[in-house]
């Protein structure tokens, strides 16, 4: 399912910062387009269900 989010972009020095306040995710890039593309990727990763990186044992310590 696709959702649309509002993004704000501003310049800080040589970097462009993009932020989505709806889910408190931000990213950056060397251009406005790159910052928005990086924000899109960050939002996609934020929306993925968590995955274990290693097995976790449950039980008595």
N, C-alpha and C positions, 0 to 999 in steps of 0.2 A: 504494500500500500504506500502510495506516495503522499507526502505532506508538503505544504509550502510553509516556509518560515521567512520572517523579515530579517534582513541583515543590515548592519551599519558598518560603514567602511570609513576609516580616517587614516591620515598619514602621521607616522611617528619617525622622524628622521628620514632615513632612506627606505623604511619599511611601510607597507600598507597593512593595517590591522583590520580584520573583519570579525564581527561579533554577532551572535544570535542570542539576544537576551531571553527569549522564550525558554530556552533550555540551558542557558549559561555555558555556551561553547564559543570559543574564539580560535582564530588562526591568523597567520600572517603570510605575506609574500612580497616579492620585489615590485609587483605591479598590482593594481586594483583587481585585475582579472585573476591573477595568480592567488591573491588573498581570498577571493570568493571561491575559487576552485578548491583551495585547501580547506576552506570552511565547509564546503559541501562534503568533502571526504571525511572531515572530522564529525560532521553530523551523521553521516552514514555509519561510521564506526561507533558513534555514541548510541545509535539505535539498535545495533546488533545485540543479540542475547549474549551474556557472558559465557566464556568457554574456559574450562579448567586447562591449565597449562601443564599440570602434573597431577597424578592421582592423590586423592586426599583420603586418609584413613579416618573412619568415624568409629569411636568407641572409647574404652578406658585408656587413660594415659599411662 
